[in-house]
Amino acid sequence: MNNMLGVMIDCSRNAVMNVESVKKYASIIKKIGYNTLMLYTEDTYEVPNQPLFGHLRGRYSKDELKELDKYCLSIGIELIPCIQTLAHLNAMFKWTDEYSDINDCDDILIASDEKVLSLIDNMLNVVSECFTTKKVHIGMDEAFRIGTGKYQKIHGIRDRFDIINEHLHKVCEFASKYELEPMVWSDMFTTLALGTDNQYDVVEDKSALVEKAKLPENLTLVYWDYISKDPRHCEKIIKTNQLFERPVAYAAGAWTWRGFAPSNKNSIECTLRAIEACNNTGVKDMIITVWGDDGNECSPYSILPFLMTVAEVVNGNNDEKSVKDKFKEITGCSYDSFMIFDKMDELAGNHNTEQDYYYNPCKYLLYNDPFLGIRDYMCSSDDCLYYKNLSKEINAVSDKGEFGYLFDFYEKLARVLSVKSDLGVRTRKAYLEKDIETLKRVVSDYDKTIELINDFHKAHQTRWFIDNKPHGFDVQDIRIGGLIQRLKSCKERLLKFINGEISNISELDEPVLNDTNGSGFWWRVSTPNIIGHCLD
């Protein structure tokens, strides 16, 4: 490889990168060695006559897209739009009066519906008007229950591969109308053709796929794999994709989806194996996806070391020193200083196993409720000291360059965790032992934690508004503000218990159980009760 080496920024999980930041990011990745930037926009771009499409979500106007396209073109970066023409449109479906009639089920459009096709026609018209490139990513991934909702009521039970393939053909016809060259995520096509549970399953008998392999001709398949560390396995799945006899691109993943912190180490390990697999199977195009599941809390700038390493390896440079020297020259910061951000989620030194996929202690320890203690079983008495030392390490970095705000964000979070990490564990232990003197000391840590969280919120807000449009930070205000109020509420009840005003605290009387689902999304770790979430 490579023909295309690109980065895809997630602008749909609340954080829409602002225009100046997109320009800055494009400039940096160009210097690093990339030739393509993609903006992943589910509903966060302007579509004429669709006032609720991306409403209050920070959507890009057509003028903003044209400005970004012009800038990227001037520095030698191809700016490619990435939209969704089937699924992942749950934000749009919040406007039920406007869009419920075209909602099949979940976050999926009714395939091949006339109103849906009219909407997609308008989407592609915007793309053709605002971007110089003829390339467009039309999405269509993870539409797991396609054809099982309103579609089934209208058309009855049909082969779901036939449903999605018919829809794809119609979307590609619109693409041809605007002289566009579509690319599509391949997962639904391989899984539905082969009848597998997921796209990573290796199937020896691929005759069913070959029989169904009648995809549009003007199409590139994009195989995404963010966690595999076995190049042989990657090669097998790539070869399965190639049976469709269409060009195949590979989408690797920057590990930014877990919460506040990146994992440059995991990103590098997985992607270097992917590069090996691509070289062995003739794949020439690679996209680095930068997903922001559950609120987009991790800055795309935090994975610059990973992007630097990949670009250099793709171009044949495996010399670590020269990679780090070039990073310093481009960013003004040392490579190793940026790698400190990984340490926010390296409590156990556990950074190279597939269990890391959603391992995010700096998020679950922040939001772990001191009374409910959903993640207490994952807390250690050493956690506070770990983050205290990490806070000092981050603060001691001297070459922060223009990214001082990013280092401050992580330093303030580490400070919070230097007190809060085991706050609930200490609270429950003293309560169950009826150790009133210890409880009094623990209560003082509630005030300290609230003060530190307020400092973190300010740093978080500063970072967000430098990188992104304001929209979406309301979710962070709600989460962090709710956390502060919850700590105040818990403290008040502890004081009542200490003063003998109440005889017990019911939540602390319940045992701590291991949660079988270790994912660290906010809605999962903050409470077992019903609460909304913004994943997908």
NORGI-V976869 format. One line per field, one symbol per residue. ss: DSSP state (~ for helix, > for strand, _ for the rest). phi: phi as a letter, one per 30 degrees, with the letter a starting at -180 (. if undefined). psi: psi as a letter, one per 40 degrees, with the letter a starting at -180 (. if undefined). A space follows every 50 residues. Layout:
ss = ???
phi = ???
psi = ???
This chain:
ss = ___>>>>>>>______>_~~~~~~~~~~~~~~___>>>>>____>_____ _________>_~~~~~~~~~~~~~~__>>>>>_________~~~_~~~~~ ~~>>>__>>____~~~~~~~~~~~~~~~~~____>>>____________~ ~~~~~____~~~~~~~~~~~~~~~~~~___>>>>>_~~~~~~~~______ ______~~~~~~______>>>>>>______~~~~~~~~~~~~____>>>> >>>_>_______>~~~~~~~~~~~~~~~~~~___>>>>>>_________~ ~~~~~~~~~~~~~~_____~~~~~~~~~~~~___~~~~~~~~~~~_____ ___~~~~~__~~~~~~~________~~~____~~~~~~~~~~~~~_____ ~~~~~~~~~~~~~~~~~~~~__~~~~~~~~~~___~~~~~~~~~~~~~~~ ~~~~~~~~~~~~~~~~~>____~~~~~~~~~~~~~~~~~~~~~~~~~~__ _____~~~~____________~~~~___________
phi = .accbbbccdcbcjccededddddddddddddkccbbccdbdbcbdbeib dcdidicieddddddddddddeddcicdccdbbbbabicdddddddddbd dccdahccddeiddddddddededddeddccddcdbcciidhdeceicce edddcidbeddddddddeedddddedechccdbbdceddddddcicdadd dccddcdddedcdbdeddbcdcdcacbdcceddedddeddddddhbebcc ccbddcddldcdbdddeddddddddeddddcidccbccdbdbeijhccdd ddcdeddddddddeciccddddddddedddcicdedddddeedeccecic bbbdddebdbedcdddcdddcdhecedccbdddddeddddeddddddccd hdceddddeddddddeddcdeceddddddddddhcdddedddeddddddd ddddddeddddededddbddejdeddeddddddddddddddedddddddi dbcabeddddddcdddcddcdedcddadddadbcdi
psi = iidhhihhhhfefdhhhiddddddddddddddeieihihhhdefihhieg deheheefihidddddddddddddefhhhhihahedaffdddedgddded eehcibfhihheiddddddddddddddddeidieihhebeifgdfheebd ddddeahihddddddddddddddddddefigiiihedddddddefidiee hhhdhedddddeggiidfihhhhhheehehdddddddddddeeefiihih hihhgeedbdiigddddddddddddddddeeehehhhhigififefehhe defdddddddddddeehehddddddddddddeiiddddedddedffdefg efieeedfhgdeddddehhdddfdedeeiieedddddddddddddehdge befdddddddddddddeedddfddddddddddefgddddddddddddddd ddddddddddddddeddiididedddddddddddddddddddddddddee dieihddeeiihihheheifidddedieihiiifi.
